[in-house]
């Protein structure tokens, strides 16, 4: 009779472990990357407006020092 008692406990433990592992395996991970959207560079004039500077020269490519 003792064998069946230990077997029953072992089966219960294995079922609990199986349920836990199954639930952990069903998690969905979302890695949202926005690389599929093309990001356009802001025009120098608009960057000047946002920064509050009087000249767009520092925002224009080729004009930066």
N, CA, C and O atoms as CSV, one atom per row, in Angstrom:
chain,resi,resn,atom,element,x,y,z
A,1,UNK,N,N,0.813,-1.198,0.000
A,1,UNK,CA,C,0.000,0.000,0.000
A,1,UNK,C,C,0.861,1.268,0.000
A,1,UNK,O,O,0.440,2.293,-0.537
A,2,UNK,N,N,2.048,1.216,0.587
A,2,UNK,CA,C,2.881,2.411,0.663
A,2,UNK,C,C,3.347,2.844,-0.726
A,2,UNK,O,O,3.495,4.038,-0.985
A,3,UNK,N,N,3.580,1.880,-1.622
A,3,UNK,CA,C,3.990,2.225,-2.976
A,3,UNK,C,C,2.929,3.061,-3.677
A,3,UNK,O,O,3.261,4.030,-4.359
A,4,UNK,N,N,1.693,2.712,-3.524
A,4,UNK,CA,C,0.628,3.448,-4.202
A,4,UNK,C,C,0.476,4.856,-3.612
A,4,UNK,O,O,0.119,5.791,-4.329
A,5,UNK,N,N,0.744,5.011,-2.312
A,5,UNK,CA,C,0.658,6.324,-1.671
A,5,UNK,C,C,1.729,7.246,-2.244
A,5,UNK,O,O,1.450,8.397,-2.578
A,6,UNK,N,N,2.975,6.728,-2.360
A,6,UNK,CA,C,4.059,7.534,-2.919
A,6,UNK,C,C,3.847,7.805,-4.409
A,6,UNK,O,O,4.174,8.880,-4.912
A,7,UNK,N,N,3.299,6.818,-5.096
A,7,UNK,CA,C,3.010,6.984,-6.523
A,7,UNK,C,C,1.962,8.073,-6.720
A,7,UNK,O,O,2.086,8.893,-7.630
A,8,UNK,N,N,0.950,8.090,-5.891
A,8,UNK,CA,C,-0.112,9.084,-5.987
A,8,UNK,C,C,0.449,10.485,-5.748
A,8,UNK,O,O,0.107,11.422,-6.468
A,9,UNK,N,N,1.309,10.628,-4.741
A,9,UNK,CA,C,1.935,11.920,-4.444
A,9,UNK,C,C,2.836,12.353,-5.598
A,9,UNK,O,O,2.845,13.524,-5.978
A,10,UNK,N,N,3.593,11.408,-6.153
A,10,UNK,CA,C,4.483,11.716,-7.271
A,10,UNK,C,C,3.683,12.159,-8.492
A,10,UNK,O,O,4.089,13.092,-9.186
A,11,UNK,N,N,2.573,11.519,-8.763
A,11,UNK,CA,C,1.724,11.893,-9.901
A,11,UNK,C,C,1.143,13.279,-9.681
A,11,UNK,O,O,1.097,14.075,-10.619
A,12,UNK,N,N,0.706,13.586,-8.490
A,12,UNK,CA,C,0.151,14.911,-8.188
A,12,UNK,C,C,1.219,15.981,-8.377
A,12,UNK,O,O,0.946,17.029,-8.961
A,13,UNK,N,N,2.425,15.731,-7.894
A,13,UNK,CA,C,3.519,16.691,-8.045
A,13,UNK,C,C,3.848,16.886,-9.525
A,13,UNK,O,O,4.061,18.016,-9.965
A,14,UNK,N,N,3.893,15.798,-10.297
A,14,UNK,CA,C,4.193,15.913,-11.727
A,14,UNK,C,C,3.108,16.687,-12.471
A,14,UNK,O,O,3.414,17.469,-13.371
A,15,UNK,N,N,1.845,16.478,-12.104
A,15,UNK,CA,C,0.753,17.213,-12.744
A,15,UNK,C,C,0.854,18.701,-12.420
A,15,UNK,O,O,0.657,19.541,-13.298
A,16,UNK,N,N,1.158,19.029,-11.178
A,16,UNK,CA,C,1.307,20.432,-10.777
A,16,UNK,C,C,2.478,21.069,-11.531
A,16,UNK,O,O,2.355,22.186,-12.034
A,17,UNK,N,N,3.603,20.371,-11.611
A,17,UNK,CA,C,4.758,20.886,-12.350
A,17,UNK,C,C,4.431,21.067,-13.834
A,17,UNK,O,O,4.846,22.051,-14.447
A,18,UNK,N,N,3.688,20.117,-14.409
A,18,UNK,CA,C,3.304,20.213,-15.815
A,18,UNK,C,C,2.426,21.437,-16.055
A,18,UNK,O,O,2.605,22.150,-17.042
A,19,UNK,N,N,1.488,21.678,-15.160
A,19,UNK,CA,C,0.609,22.839,-15.300
A,19,UNK,C,C,1.416,24.137,-15.197
A,19,UNK,O,O,1.204,25.065,-15.977
A,20,UNK,N,N,2.330,24.199,-14.246
A,20,UNK,CA,C,3.161,25.404,-14.066
A,20,UNK,C,C,4.026,25.643,-15.296
A,20,UNK,O,O,4.100,26.767,-15.793
A,21,UNK,N,N,4.681,24.596,-15.790
A,21,UNK,CA,C,5.543,24.742,-16.974
A,21,UNK,C,C,4.706,25.115,-18.197
A,21,UNK,O,O,5.145,25.915,-19.022
A,22,UNK,N,N,3.524,24.553,-18.321
A,22,UNK,CA,C,2.658,24.878,-19.449
A,22,UNK,C,C,2.232,26.337,-19.412
A,22,UNK,O,O,2.184,27.001,-20.447
A,23,UNK,N,N,1.926,26.832,-18.229
A,23,UNK,CA,C,1.509,28.230,-18.113
A,23,UNK,C,C,2.667,29.177,-18.398
A,23,UNK,O,O,2.467,30.232,-19.000
A,24,UNK,N,N,3.875,28.816,-17.975
A,24,UNK,CA,C,5.043,29.660,-18.240
A,24,UNK,C,C,5.394,29.657,-19.725
A,24,UNK,O,O,5.882,30.658,-20.252
A,25,UNK,N,N,5.154,28.563,-20.384
A,25,UNK,CA,C,5.458,28.454,-21.799
A,25,UNK,C,C,4.488,29.216,-22.680
A,25,UNK,O,O,4.783,29.458,-23.851
A,26,UNK,N,N,3.340,29.599,-22.146
A,26,UNK,CA,C,2.322,30.278,-22.942
A,26,UNK,C,C,2.401,31.796,-22.855
A,26,UNK,O,O,1.533,32.484,-23.392
A,27,UNK,N,N,3.402,32.324,-22.206
A,27,UNK,CA,C,3.509,33.774,-22.126
A,27,UNK,C,C,3.913,34.327,-23.480
A,27,UNK,O,O,4.727,33.738,-24.191
A,28,UNK,N,N,3.334,35.461,-23.822
A,28,UNK,CA,C,3.600,36.107,-25.101
A,28,UNK,C,C,4.433,37.345,-24.826
A,28,UNK,O,O,4.084,38.173,-23.985
A,29,UNK,N,N,5.528,37.458,-25.540
A,29,UNK,CA,C,6.381,38.623,-25.375
A,29,UNK,C,C,6.253,39.491,-26.611
A,29,UNK,O,O,6.358,39.009,-27.738
A,30,UNK,N,N,6.024,40.778,-26.386
A,30,UNK,CA,C,5.907,41.726,-27.479
A,30,UNK,C,C,7.137,42.607,-27.493
A,30,UNK,O,O,7.405,43.333,-26.536
A,31,UNK,N,N,7.874,42.542,-28.564
A,31,UNK,CA,C,9.015,43.425,-28.747
A,31,UNK,C,C,8.666,44.394,-29.857
A,31,UNK,O,O,8.866,44.107,-31.037
A,32,UNK,N,N,8.150,45.529,-29.472
A,32,UNK,CA,C,7.736,46.511,-30.459
A,32,UNK,C,C,8.917,47.372,-30.861
A,32,UNK,O,O,9.439,48.164,-30.076
A,33,UNK,N,N,9.309,47.197,-32.067
A,33,UNK,CA,C,10.320,48.084,-32.616
A,33,UNK,C,C,9.679,48.838,-33.763
A,33,UNK,O,O,8.915,48.274,-34.546
A,34,UNK,N,N,9.986,50.068,-33.848
A,34,UNK,CA,C,9.382,50.890,-34.882
A,34,UNK,C,C,10.331,51.079,-36.052
A,34,UNK,O,O,10.364,52.146,-36.666
A,35,UNK,N,N,11.096,50.053,-36.357
A,35,UNK,CA,C,12.057,50.149,-37.441
A,35,UNK,C,C,11.373,50.082,-38.804
A,35,UNK,O,O,11.951,50.488,-39.811
A,36,UNK,N,N,10.124,49.564,-38.836
A,36,UNK,CA,C,9.434,49.482,-40.109
A,36,UNK,C,C,8.865,50.833,-40.540
A,36,UNK,O,O,8.483,51.008,-41.697
A,37,UNK,N,N,8.812,51.782,-39.613
A,37,UNK,CA,C,8.387,53.137,-39.950
A,37,UNK,C,C,9.619,53.950,-40.320
A,37,UNK,O,O,10.609,53.971,-39.589
A,38,UNK,N,N,9.546,54.608,-41.448
A,38,UNK,CA,C,10.667,55.461,-41.838
A,38,UNK,C,C,10.527,56.789,-41.111
A,38,UNK,O,O,9.505,57.467,-41.218
A,39,UNK,N,N,11.548,57.145,-40.384
A,39,UNK,CA,C,11.511,58.420,-39.680
A,39,UNK,C,C,12.238,59.453,-40.532
A,39,UNK,O,O,13.396,59.276,-40.911
A,40,UNK,N,N,11.533,60.521,-40.816
A,40,UNK,CA,C,12.124,61.589,-41.616
A,40,UNK,C,C,12.822,62.572,-40.696
A,40,UNK,O,O,12.393,62.806,-39.566
A,41,UNK,N,N,13.912,63.144,-41.205
A,41,UNK,CA,C,14.608,64.158,-40.433
A,41,UNK,C,C,13.789,65.440,-40.456
A,41,UNK,O,O,13.115,65.754,-41.437
A,42,UNK,N,N,13.863,66.156,-39.376
A,42,UNK,CA,C,13.157,67.419,-39.261
A,42,UNK,C,C,13.902,68.489,-40.070
A,42,UNK,O,O,15.128,68.572,-39.992
A,43,UNK,N,N,13.186,69.302,-40.840
A,43,UNK,CA,C,13.843,70.374,-41.577
A,43,UNK,C,C,14.509,71.367,-40.631
A,43,UNK,O,O,14.021,71.581,-39.521
A,44,UNK,N,N,15.611,71.972,-41.051
A,44,UNK,CA,C,16.334,72.893,-40.172
A,44,UNK,C,C,15.469,74.048,-39.669
A,44,UNK,O,O,15.622,74.484,-38.528
A,45,UNK,N,N,14.564,74.543,-40.509
A,45,UNK,CA,C,13.708,75.655,-40.097
A,45,UNK,C,C,12.772,75.275,-38.954
A,45,UNK,O,O,12.537,76.066,-38.041
A,46,UNK,N,N,12.245,74.062,-39.017
A,46,UNK,CA,C,11.340,73.609,-37.950
A,46,UNK,C,C,12.124,73.338,-36.664
A,46,UNK,O,O,11.637,73.628,-35.570
A,47,UNK,N,N,13.324,72.789,-36.788
A,47,UNK,CA,C,14.164,72.561,-35.607
A,47,UNK,C,C,14.507,73.897,-34.953
A,47,UNK,O,O,14.581,73.993,-33.728
A,48,UNK,N,N,14.715,74.928,-35.774
A,48,UNK,CA,C,15.016,76.271,-35.260
A,48,UNK,C,C,13.832,76.800,-34.461
A,48,UNK,O,O,14.011,77.383,-33.391
A,49,UNK,N,N,12.622,76.597,-34.978
A,49,UNK,CA,C,11.413,77.065,-34.280
A,49,UNK,C,C,11.262,76.372,-32.926
A,49,UNK,O,O,10.934,77.010,-31.926
A,50,UNK,N,N,11.505,75.061,-32.905
A,50,UNK,CA,C,11.336,74.295,-31.663
A,50,UNK,C,C,12.382,74.697,-30.636
A,50,UNK,O,O,12.077,74.812,-29.449
A,51,UNK,N,N,13.634,74.915,-31.091
A,51,UNK,CA,C,14.691,75.259,-30.144
A,51,UNK,C,C,14.650,76.723,-29.727
A,51,UNK,O,O,15.226,77.096,-28.705
A,52,UNK,N,N,13.973,77.549,-30.513
A,52,UNK,CA,C,13.863,78.961,-30.167
A,52,UNK,C,C,15.045,79.796,-30.617
A,52,UNK,O,O,15.176,80.946,-30.199
A,53,UNK,N,N,15.902,79.252,-31.451
A,53,UNK,CA,C,17.054,80.000,-31.939
A,53,UNK,C,C,16.640,80.905,-33.098
A,53,UNK,O,O,15.604,80.688,-33.727
A,54,UNK,N,N,17.446,81.904,-33.369
A,54,UNK,CA,C,17.137,82.835,-34.453
A,54,UNK,C,C,17.654,82.341,-35.798
A,54,UNK,O,O,17.154,82.767,-36.839
A,55,UNK,N,N,18.641,81.455,-35.799
A,55,UNK,CA,C,19.233,80.978,-37.028
A,55,UNK,C,C,19.058,79.465,-37.151
A,55,UNK,O,O,19.173,78.732,-36.168
A,56,UNK,N,N,18.778,79.012,-38.375
A,56,UNK,CA,C,18.646,77.577,-38.637
A,56,UNK,C,C,19.975,76.975,-39.059
A,56,UNK,O,O,20.059,75.779,-39.338
A,57,UNK,N,N,20.993,77.787,-39.105
A,57,UNK,CA,C,22.299,77.342,-39.588
A,57,UNK,C,C,22.858,76.181,-38.759
A,57,UNK,O,O,23.454,75.257,-39.313
A,58,UNK,N,N,22.673,76.223,-37.459
A,58,UNK,CA,C,23.220,75.163,-36.598
A,58,UNK,C,C,22.463,73.847,-36.751
A,58,UNK,O,O,22.952,72.800,-36.329
A,59,UNK,N,N,21.286,73.892,-37.347
A,59,UNK,CA,C,20.483,72.682,-37.527
A,59,UNK,C,C,20.620,72.091,-38.926
A,59,UNK,O,O,20.193,70.962,-39.171
A,60,UNK,N,N,21.211,72.844,-39.834
A,60,UNK,CA,C,21.323,72.377,-41.223
A,60,UNK,C,C,22.543,71.474,-41.393
A,60,UNK,O,O,23.615,71.771,-40.866
A,61,UNK,N,N,22.383,70.384,-42.120
A,61,UNK,CA,C,23.542,69.512,-42.372
A,61,UNK,C,C,24.544,70.231,-43.254
A,61,UNK,O,O,24.166,70.927,-44.197
A,62,UNK,N,N,25.786,70.067,-42.955
A,62,UNK,CA,C,26.841,70.730,-43.706
A,62,UNK,C,C,27.188,72.106,-43.169
A,62,UNK,O,O,28.197,72.692,-43.562
A,63,UNK,N,N,26.376,72.614,-42.293
A,63,UNK,CA,C,26.625,73.935,-41.714
A,63,UNK,C,C,27.055,73.834,-40.260
A,63,UNK,O,O,27.354,74.847,-39.627
A,64,UNK,N,N,27.089,72.623,-39.728
A,64,UNK,CA,C,27.430,72.444,-38.323
A,64,UNK,C,C,28.935,72.482,-38.153
A,64,UNK,O,O,29.679,71.975,-38.992
A,65,UNK,N,N,29.375,73.080,-37.073
A,65,UNK,CA,C,30.812,73.177,-36.789
A,65,UNK,C,C,31.226,72.167,-35.757
A,65,UNK,O,O,32.400,72.101,-35.393
